[in-house]
Amino acid sequence: MRKNPKSSSLFPIKIEELQQLMQNKFENNPDLTFSIYEQPKRRIAVFYIGYMVEAEMVENYLLRPLLNSSEKWSNKSIRNEIPLGNSDKKERLEEILQKILIGEVFIYVEGEDSAVSYLLAKKEKRNLAQAETESLVLGPKVAFTESIVTNMNIVRWSIRSTDLVLEKLIIGERFPREVRLIYVNSIANDTDVNTMRQRLQELEVDQIEDSSVLMQYIEDSSTTIFPQFYGTELPDRFTYAIDKGKIGVMVENSPTAILAPTSFFSFFESTEDLYMRWNAGSFLRYLRFIAIIISILLTPAYVAATTFHYELIPTQELITIGESRSVVPFPPIIETLLLEFIIELLREAGARLPTKIGQTIGIVGGIVIGTAAVQAGITSNFLIILVALSALASFTIPNYLMSTSIRIIRFPMIILAGVLGMIGIMFGICFLIIHLLKLKSLGRPYLSPIYPFRWEDLNKALFRLPNAYQNKRFASYKPKDLIRYRKRKAVQKKDIDE
């Protein structure tokens, strides 16, 4: 009686039994190619998924040398005769099923204790192109693709060090997918590496559709609206973060790479801050912090002021707002929610439509609907300006996930402002701060370096200093090597004639 193939070796086995077993596993799928060839007193089976492999390579580099060989077929002779260096041997059925689905061709010599496999997968991938979700003016424009091999090559070219680790993991019980855990061994904190590895290995799911889905599975808190890991399709941002001691994760068939641990302030950084002068980079970062305050509080402040706190509005401006709202039949909270909802509809429609049509819908739709709403007495001119300014402020956030979170936060803040006025706004702000203080990213505080406070990390999170003062890595992440370069050497300047 043959042993259970899932717990021990499947071989040796009769070729007819192997053929029937493979056909049953693939539900008699016609895409399964199973060919039997004979020699005197020796038979072999060659099987693979037709559309998953390079047919020309199978014919020219595998079958032709194999069938023209005068030697007696065996695993040893096959690996000697076929001039392909990516051969392997498989004994268990579950290994064969996993590998055949990624484009491996199997050769089984009847009577042998294993099957020889060759990776001849057909690579379907798009060419390197510019990033779509993270726009840059300065710096490299290339973005990751859906090919994990291409992405790893990009990272290898950027980080040319033997310390770079690209640890391979397989995630997905029903539909396995390759995942790479990436870090620099001499820099990354061992606790962070082990934590990420444990979360990935203990994940029990049928499949991982994308790295964005994987982030949701392994985040510290699944109930918060804030992203705790950073997803990027920019190789330069990825490699810069790896150099700082962060952990990277890549998923097969996903153009987005994951970075962890991540602080709240990391979502407002851009790689352009590095390519600009330090003072210009600091200015842009401050601009983004101001933009998030405007995006969250501007329209709620309008609702609170026009509903409860008229004394906060200058007299002349109060007259203008009163005249503008004299024909509006709705209270400020309904008016604001309605206009914010229209803006979100336009934004979502522009994102889902083809690029040229989406841009037209965003511009023309905003102008037409805004003008028509004012003329129809649905809203006031003043509120349209505030809502547009709030929407523009949210666009300055470099990360799409954080931008979406900020947009959603505005709605409960508007409701609180319409019900409780400024007290409601302060209640919402306090709730957000307390919530952020409780969040963690891979076990690290989400608001670092503000909480817990670390003075030496402020110049990396809130602003930039000249390069001579940026010689240390982010101490809050506790990297093995805190020093990036020697400060004294960085400030030395010598002319050629000295």
N, C-alpha and C positions, 0 to 999 in steps of 0.2 A: 504493500500500500504506500502510495506516494505521500510525502510530507506536505504539510500546509505551506504553500509557496510564499505566504506573507510573513512566515516566521523563520523560514530557512531557505536553502537554495532550491530553485525550481528545477535545476538540471542535475543529472541527465534526464532527457525526456524524448520520446518519439516525435519526429517532426510533424506527423499528422496530428498528434495530441496538442503540440504547441500551436499549430495553425488553428485548430478548433478553439483553443483557449483564447488566442488573440482575437479571433473573430467574435467570440462571445463577449469579450471585454469591450469591444468597439461596436457592439450591436450590429454586426455584419455590415459595417460601413464600407461602401465601395472605395473610399479614399485610402483604406489600408491596403498597401501593396505587400503581398506575401508570395515570394517566388522560391521555387525549389529547384536546385541544380544537383546533378549526379556525377560522380566519378565511380570507377570500379570499386565496389565495397565501401563507398563513402558518399554521403549526401550532406548538402548544406541548405539552409534556409536564409534568405535575405528579406527582411521586412522593415517597413517604414511607412510614414504618412506621406503620400505623394506630393501634396501641395506645400508641405513644410520643409522640403529639402531642395537643394540645387540639383535638378535632374541631370544636367550636363556633367557635374562633378561625380554623381553616382555612376553614370555610364562610363566616363573616361578614366576616372581615377580609382574606382572601386571594382566595378563589375568586370571591366576589360582585363585588368591585371589578374583578377581572381580566376576568371574562366580560362585565360590563356596560360596559366601556371601549370607546369608539368609536375610540380611537387604534390605529394599527398596532402590533402587538406587537413589542417589542424589549427588550433588557435595560434600556436607559435609561428607556423609557416605563413598564415594569413597576415599577421602583424609584420612579418619580415618582407613579404611580397608587395603589400599595398603601401605606396609611398605617401602616406599621410601620417603626420605626427600627433594627431589629436585622438588617438585610439585609447580605448579603455575596456575593461571587462566587467560585466554585470552578471550577478547570480540570482538576485531576488526579483520576483515578478513586479513588486511595487516600484522598484528602481527602474525597471524597463519601461513601465507605463509612464512614469514621470519624464524620462528622458526622450522617449519617442515623440512626446507631445511638444518638445522644444526643437525638433529637427534632427535627432540622431538616427543613424541607420544601423541596424543590428544584423550581425552574421552569426548564425548558430551552426556549428558542425555537430552532426548527430553523434552522441556518445560523449561529448566533452562536458565538463562540469561548469561551464560558463558560456556566455555569448559575448562576442567582440562587438564593440560599438564605435562609430565614427560620427563626430559632430559635423554635419554638412547642411546646417540650417540655412534657409533662404532668409536673408535680412531685408525686412520691409521697414524703411525708415525715411524720414524726410531730411533734407539737407539742413545744415546749420543756417540759422536765420536770426533776425533781430528779435529781441524780447518783445512780447505784445503787452504784457500786464505791468512791466516795470520799465518805463521809458527813461532814457539817459541822454544828456547832452554831451558830457565828457565821459571818457573811458571806453572800454571794449563794448561792442554792441552785440556780440555773439550770445546766444542763449542755449540752454540745454535742450535736448530733443527727447523723443520717446525711447531711443535706444540707450540702454544702460551701459553698453560697451562704449559707445561714443562719449557718453557723459563721463565715464571713468577715465577715458583717454584725455579729455579736456582737463580734468582735475590733475592727472599725472603730469601733463605738460606744464601746469601752473605750479604744482608743488613737487619739485624734483628732489625728493628725499626718500631715503630708505626707511625713514621713520613713519612714513605715511602708511596707514593700515586701511585696507579695504576688505573688511571681514564679510564673508558671504553667509547669508541666512536664507532659508526657504520658508515662506509664510503662506498659509492657506492649506487647509486639510483636504478640501475637495478639488480646488483649482489652485495648485501651488504657483507661487510667483517669487522670483529672485529679489532679494533685498540686500543692500550693501550698507554696512555700518562703517563709517569713515571717520578717522581721527588721526592725529599725529601722536604717536606713542610717547614721545619724550615731552609733550606739552599737556595733553588732555588729562584731566583729573580722573583717576581710576574709578572713583565712586560714580561719577557721571557715566563713564563708559559701561560699567557693570549694571547700573540702573537701566540704561537704555537697552542693553543687550537682554536683560531679564524681561523687560516689558515686551520686547519683540518676540522672544522665544516662548513666553507664556501666553501669547495671543492665540486664541482658538477660534478661528473664523473660517468660513468656506473659502473666501477669496478676499484679496485686497484690490479694489477697483483702481485706486489712485493714491498717491502720497497724501493728498488732502484728506482722504478717508482714513488713512493710517494715522495721521495726526490726531484725529478725533478719538481713535481707539486707545492711544497711548498717552494722551494728555493727563495731567494731574487732576483736573476737574472737568467733567463733561457737562456740567450744568451752567457754567458761566458763558456769557456772550463774548468774552475776550479770548482771542487766540493765545495759546501759551507757547506754541512753537512757531518758528518763522519759516514760511515756505517761500522759496525763491527760485527763479529760473535763470538767474544771472551767475555764471561761473565765477566772476571776479568777487562778487559778494560772498559766495560760498567758500572760496579758498581763503579769503581774508578772515572770515569767521573761524575756519578751521585753524588758521595760524594763531588766532587769539586763544585757542584752547577749547573751542566748542566742538560738539559732536554732530556729524552729518549723517543723514540717512537718504539713500536713493532707492527708488522702487522701479522695477522693470515696467516699461511702457508708460512711464510718467515723466513729463518734462519739468516737474517741480521737485526740488530737493528740500529736505527738512533740516533745520538747524535748531539745536538745543544745547544748553538751557538758554532762554531768552528773557530779557527784561522788558517791561512795558515801554521803556524809552528806545529800545532797539527798533521798534516799528516806525519810529520817526527819523531814523537814520537813513541816509542814502550814500551809496558808494561815491556819488559826486562830491560829497563833503570831503573825501580824501583827495580827490583830484584838483580841488580848488585851493586857493590860499586859505590858511587857517581862519583868518578873520571873516572871509566870505562864507566859508563853510559854517562857522558859528552863527553868522547872521541868518542863513537859510534855516538852520536848525531852530533858532529862536522863532523864526517866522512860522514854522510848522507848529510849534507849541502854542503860539498865539492863535493860529488857525483852528486848532482843536477846541480852544476855549470859545472862540467865536461860533464855531459850528454847533457846539452843545448848548450854549447859553444865550445866543443872540435872540432867536425867536421866542424862547421861554420868557426872557426878560421883557420883550414887547408885550406878551400876553399878560404877564403879571402887572406891568405898569399901566396898561390901558384898562385893566379890569379892577385893580385894587389901589394902585399907587400913582394917581395922577400927579401928585406933588413932585415926583421924580423927573417929570418931563418939563423942559423949559416952556415958558408960557407961549412964546411965538410958535414953537414946534407943536405944542398941544393944540393950538388953533388949527394948524395945518392938518394934523392927524384927525381932528374932529370933523373938519370939512370933508376930508377924504373918506371917512367912515360914515358920514351922514346918510349915505344911500345904501349902506351894507346892512342887510337884514339879520345877519348872524352875529352872535357874541364873538369876541376876539379868539377864544379857544377853538370854536368851530371853524372860523375863518382861517386860522393858522393851520390847523390839522388838515383842512381841505386842500390848501395850497401846497403844503408839504407833501401830501399824498399825490397830487398832480405832478410835482417835481420828481418824485420817485418813479412814477409811471413813465415819464419821459426818459429818465435815466435808464430804466430797465429796458424800455423799447429800443433806445439807441444802442444798448449793449448787445441785444439779441439779433438785431437786424444786420445785414451786410454793412461793411464799414462805411461806404459812401452814403448809403441810404440812412444809416444810423446817425451820421453827423448832420445830415439834412434835417432829420426828425428832431434832433436835439436843439438845433438853432432855430429853425422855422417854427417848430412846435412850441418852443418856449415863448417866442415873440407873439405868435398868433394867439395862443391860449391866454397869455398874460394880458394882452391888449383887450381881448374879448371879455375876460373876466372882470376887468376894471369897468369897461363900458356897460356890462350887464349888471353892475352893482354887486357882484359876488364878493369882491375883495377890494382893498384900497391900494393905491400906488405905493404908499410907504411900506406896506407889508411885502409887496412883491420885491422891492429893493432888498429888504432884510432877508427874505427867503433865498433870493439869488446869491447874496453875499454869503449866507450860511452854506449853501451848496458848493460855492466856489472854494470856501475854506476847507471843506471835507475832501476836495480833490487834491489838496497839497500833501495829503498823507501818502507816503510811498507804497505802503502795503495795502492791498485790496481788502484783505480780511479785516484789518483794523479799521479801515475806512468804512466798511459796511457796519461794523459794530458801533462806530460813532454815529452813523446815520440813524441807526435803530434807537440809540439812547435818546435822541432828540424827542421822540414821540412821548415816552413817559414823562420826560422833563416838562414838555408843554402841558400835559395833563395836570401835573402837580402845580405848575404855575397858574393854570386856570382855576384850580380848586382852592389852593392855599396861598397864592401870591408868592412873594419873595421867601416866605417861610417854607413853602413847598420846594422852591428851587434849592434853598440851603439844605433841606432834608434830603433831596436827591443827590446833592454834591457830597454830603456826609456819608450817605449810603454807598456811593461809588468809591470813595476813599477807603472806607472800611472793607468793602469787598475786594479792592485791589490789594490791600494789606494782607488779606488772608490767602491770596492766590500764590501758587508756586509753579515754577517751570522746571521740570526734572528734579524736583526737590529743592530748588534754589528760590529765594524770595523774588517775587515778580516785580517789586518796586525797587530792587537794588539799582544803584547805590544810595538811594534816599532812605530806604528802610531794608535792612539795617544800614545806618549811615556810614559811608566810606568816602572820606575826603579825596583820597588819591584816585578814585574812579570817576569823579564828577566831570573831569575833562574828557572822558570818553563817552559819557552818556548825555550830558546836557549841553556841552560846548566843545570846541576844539582849541587846542593850544599849538604853538609852533612844534614842529617835529622833534626838536631837541627835548621837549617835555612830554613826548608821547612814547617814551622808550619802554614803558611797562605794559604788560597785559592786564586785562580786567581782573583785579584781585578778588572780586566777589565770587568768581567762578573757581578760585583756588587752583590755578594751573600748576603743573609740576615746575615749570620754568617761567618765572614771573618777568624776566628781563628779555625784551625783544632785541635791543641793541644797546651799546654803551653810550650813555649820555655825553660823556666827555668827548668821545670821538665824533659824535654827531654835530657838535658845535664848533669843531675845528675847521677853520677855513684858511687855505694857503694859496697864494698866487703861484703861478708857474715859475716865476723868477726868484722865489724865496728859497 
